[in-house]
């Protein structure tokens, strides 16, 4: 899942893994978010999504990452416990 997110949003998979390990449900700010945003490849993302806007891209990515953490990764982690 993290690999797919990394490829979709053109951000570092390692930074996402670190964020996932530190994240607690509902936590704000999301751990490691600045490093994730700094790892972005906006030009790569824009090539795949020509309608992308430089200021909206990190905000949309952050919302999508929180949704993935809360809706997919945390429930999966809880299921495995």
ChimeraX attribute file (.defattr): number of C-alpha atoms within 10 A of each C-alpha:
attribute: neighborCount
match mode: 1-to-1
recipient: residues
	/A:1	9
	/A:2	17
	/A:3	13
	/A:4	10
	/A:5	17
	/A:6	19
	/A:7	14
	/A:8	14
	/A:9	23
	/A:10	21
	/A:11	23
	/A:12	20
	/A:13	17
	/A:14	15
	/A:15	19
	/A:16	21
	/A:17	16
	/A:18	15
	/A:19	19
	/A:20	20
	/A:21	11
	/A:22	11
	/A:23	19
	/A:24	14
	/A:25	12
	/A:26	10
	/A:27	11
	/A:28	9
	/A:29	10
	/A:30	18
	/A:31	18
	/A:32	17
	/A:33	17
	/A:34	13
	/A:35	16
	/A:36	24
	/A:37	19
	/A:38	12
	/A:39	16
	/A:40	18
	/A:41	13
	/A:42	19
	/A:43	13
	/A:44	15
	/A:45	19
	/A:46	16
	/A:47	10
	/A:48	13
	/A:49	13
	/A:50	10
	/A:51	9
	/A:52	15
	/A:53	11
	/A:54	12
	/A:55	8
	/A:56	10
	/A:57	16
	/A:58	19
	/A:59	12
	/A:60	12
	/A:61	19
	/A:62	18
	/A:63	11
	/A:64	14
	/A:65	23
	/A:66	20
	/A:67	12
	/A:68	17
	/A:69	22
	/A:70	17
	/A:71	12
	/A:72	12
	/A:73	17
	/A:74	17
	/A:75	13
	/A:76	12
	/A:77	10
	/A:78	8
	/A:79	8
	/A:80	7
	/A:81	5
